[in-house]
């Protein structure tokens, strides 16, 4: 029983660390189907942002590429360094404009 519990705890820790480790935007853009509907952690600088009544979107650049982030909890201002956690979504639309692969934000932190 203790061995089973230990393996379960070890598996849960491995899953958490996988979701928590930052991934590069280039890696997501190179194979978006691999990351589709998976939670990712990305760090970068906000290039552009548009927010309306606490929702909106922004684009981040991590030096390897750019990706749009769709937010329901406000958007950081341009030039901010951010850490984003969210699900990769295909065919995102921001303000009526198709953006391709994007991240639906679960949370972000301005650093």
C-alpha positions, 0 to 999 in steps of 0.5 A: 500500500505504501509503495502504491501511494509513493508511486501515485505521489511521484506521478502527480509531482512529475505531472505538476513539474511538466506543466510548470516548466516554461516552454519556448514559443518557438516550440509551440509554434513549430508543432501546435497540434502537440500542445493543443488543449495542453496547459503550458507555461511561457515567459516573455515580453508583452509586444501589444495589448488590447483590453476592454472591461477586464478582457482582451488579448496581448501578444508576447515575445520570448526571443524565439517567437511570438504568440497571442494570449486571450485573457479574461482577467485583464491584460498587462501593458506593452513592455511588461515582462510576464509569466503566463500559464494557459491552454494552447488553442488553435484558430483563436480570434481576437477582436474579430481577427484570426490569430492562428495558435494562441494561449487561453490564459488561466493566469499571468504574473507581471515580473 
